[in-house]
Amino acid sequence: MPRSAPDDWINLPYASATQPRGGNAWQQLTVRSTGVEVLSAGGGSASVRATGVSTAVPEIEVVTTYTIRPGEPWVTAESLFTNRGTVPRSFWTGDALDHDGAGQRSGVAGHGTITSGTPADYPPTTPWIGMTGSDRQTYGLLYDEPGFVAYAAYNWVMSQRQVTVAPGETFGLRRRIVAVDNGGAADPFAVLGGL
């Protein structure tokens, strides 16, 4: 679980047997990492790999590789979900994002700033979700692939997609983690659309 500041967090990924719903949906602790390995630490990039399993669907092995490169304003995170069992397994996956500070609010592409305290589905028009506070920093998760729904309230946002993985097969989820200056713009999430 990377932490961007003492009160901010990004929980990625999760692998839940049921679709996360309700006010505590963000509390996804359904991937347990059992090992961390530094793959590279110099030259043109730095990479770390976390290996573990789903606590809700134990046959699903989860391997996430984090990579940072000079000149890129993001960390690339790629999660691979491999079915080590003998029958197909369906599960819900994605990530949860929170900015636990003053002025906290969520943003979803095509829906602007989310102000409701009751979580609801927001299908994004472009594949990103974000959060900001009363400062000029916007946090975001920019996905390589569409096909997910954002489930959000004003104080947290998460991505949700259901996948089915056949025995021995792998599903990949790739996204970029960003923390950028929004310049004090009236729409603090507009910066995410330009990355």
Rosetta blueprint (number, residue, H / E / L):
1 M L
2 P L
3 R L
4 S L
5 A E
6 P L
7 D L
8 D E
9 W E
10 I E
11 N E
12 L E
13 P E
14 Y E
15 A E
16 S E
17 A L
18 T L
19 Q L
20 P L
21 R L
22 G L
23 G L
24 N L
25 A L
26 W L
27 Q L
28 Q L
29 L L
30 T L
31 V E
32 R E
33 S E
34 T E
35 G E
36 V E
37 E E
38 V E
39 L E
40 S E
41 A E
42 G E
43 G L
44 G L
45 S E
46 A E
47 S E
48 V E
49 R E
50 A E
51 T E
52 G E
53 V E
54 S E
55 T L
56 A L
57 V L
58 P L
59 E L
60 I E
61 E E
62 V E
63 V E
64 T E
65 T E
66 Y E
67 T E
68 I E
69 R L
70 P L
71 G L
72 E L
73 P L
74 W E
75 V E
76 T E
77 A E
78 E E
79 S E
80 L E
81 F E
82 T E
83 N E
84 R L
85 G L
86 T L
87 V L
88 P L
89 R E
90 S E
91 F E
92 W E
93 T E
94 G E
95 D E
96 A E
97 L E
98 D E
99 H E
100 D L
101 G L
102 A L
103 G L
104 Q L
105 R E
106 S E
107 G E
108 V E
109 A L
110 G L
111 H L
112 G E
113 T E
114 I E
115 T L
116 S L
117 G L
118 T L
119 P L
120 A E
121 D E
122 Y E
123 P L
124 P L
125 T L
126 T L
127 P L
128 W E
129 I E
130 G E
131 M E
132 T E
133 G L
134 S L
135 D L
136 R L
137 Q E
138 T E
139 Y E
140 G E
141 L E
142 L E
143 Y E
144 D L
145 E L
146 P L
147 G L
148 F L
149 V E
150 A E
151 Y E
152 A E
153 A E
154 Y L
155 N L
156 W E
157 V E
158 M E
159 S E
160 Q E
161 R E
162 Q E
163 V E
164 T E
165 V E
166 A L
167 P L
168 G L
169 E L
170 T E
171 F E
172 G E
173 L E
174 R E
175 R E
176 R E
177 I E
178 V E
179 A E
180 V E
181 D E
182 N L
183 G L
184 G L
185 A L
186 A L
187 D L
188 P L
189 F L
190 A H
191 V H
192 L H
193 G H
194 G L
195 L L
